[in-house]
């Protein structure tokens, strides 16, 4: 991604689209159902920006990484307790 794309309206619409698609998949899979929705959405939004801005990955790769990352965090939270997400 080039910097003009990052700060422009096109990039924002891409971020929204990626976020919405990944969130819908997480909800459909039941990953986000048993957790604080605001916390999961915040983590997802942070990861969308972290994965999108400095990378040359395609949108599909970013979506796959996001779903995997959030699923892993939620599974770890189930095993370890609520303090894990704060430590990440």
Order of alpha helices (4+ residues) and beta strands (2+ residues): alpha-alpha-alpha-alpha-alpha
